Amino acid sequence: MKLFNKQKREDVSLPAVQTVSRSSLFPFSELERYTPLMNGETRMYAALREAVPVVDAALDKIVRLVGSFSVECKNKNVEKRINDFLRNVKAGGCLIGIDSFLNVYLNQLLTYGTAVGEIVLTGDGKSIYSLLNVPLKKVEFAFDKNGIDTLIYICDGIGQRKLLPFQQLMLVSALNPQPGKLCGESVLKGLPFVSSILLKIFNSIGSNWERVGNVRFAVTYRPTGDGDRAMSKQRAAAIAEEWSKAMRDTQKVSDFVSVGDVSVKVIGADNQILDSEVPVRQMLEQIVAKLSIPPFLLGLNWSTTERMSSQQADILTSELEYFRRLLEGAVRRICDMWLRLEGVEESYQIVWNNINLQDETELASARLNRAQAMKIEQELEADNFE
């Protein structure tokens, strides 16, 4: 007698994604799948950092303020080994340590909205040799056939794409990607227009000061009689020669002497240079608001109160914690790969350092208040029990 009757097995399949387009009337729809990472917009962001020092300084400060971290495990031996690996792993070129790798990675993420890295294994594939930051111009993204997963392609100089064989070794982070998009958005989005106005102001100030600083003169000769008019051409040439001689002799004081009605005026001395303080500050306020950096950290001495500075520091702390969460995904990929290659199955926790000493003080004060509250509650419970 059969204990279990065989039943026809039903074919159970997972439902497909409903909101992903599967077909297109475009005959070369395969080309629509690829997303280049280095386009004209990203090159503009790189030029923007170079042109506006405030933007470059703000992003560099964000990278430095994000800080470092350590890995904590229940097994202290594994904890020591993984932290030694993170401190000493090669990060490309002359850089060492995961902090160096993450600094470049976050800089790329903030500037372009997308950061790409690679875990490089040793020749035998048994350990991690290096962490490599990948230039965005070398890679392209594409959706997998399921419309969810991301595939990474390597691009050569002639437009040929090749699917990377080991996708699990690639690290990708995107900043605020739009629905249905593979690439993130740069924190500099929205700043090109404002920055272009700021650069026009700076350029006009430079041009005006070049004209004013290098003084130019207008020498005017007015003939007074018929004799002067007859000789006006010769006298004008003589005046021009003497004036040029006086201007060329810069080592000592030279006097210019002329006969007749001759006047000398500084070109542009009567024109007043426009005040640029107000429009420049308006543009800088827009830039600072977009980058979420307190003005005093950028050397902008705007009037502020102690309470306002404290609130700005709190907002900056929340921004830094957000960037830490973005980086934590790449850090976990690296740690998971190291544990698998070492043959270790161990849970761990990523512990970031406190952002500044003020955070340490506030945390200590909070722990003290909590301990005092617990002590008072215990005393009240003891009195009620008696």
Secondary structure, DSSP 8 states (H G I E B T S, - for coil): --SS-------------SSS----SSTTGGGGGEEESS-HHHHHHHHHHHH-HHHHHHHHHHHHHH--EEEEESSHHHHHHHHHHHHH-B-STT-BSHHHHHHHHHHHHHHHSEEEEEEEE-TTSSSEEEEEE--GGGEEEEE-TTSSSEEEEEE-TTS-EEE-S-GGGEEEEESS--TT-SS---TTTTHHHHHHHHHHHHHHHHHHHHHHHS--EEEEEE--SHHHHHTHHHHHHHHHHHHHHHHH--SS-------SEEEEEETTTTS-----HHHHHHHHHHHHHHHT--GGGGT------HHHHHHHHHHHHHHHHHHHHHHHHHHHHHHHHHHHHHT----EEEEE--SSHHHHHHHHHHHHHHHHHHHHHHHHHHHHH-
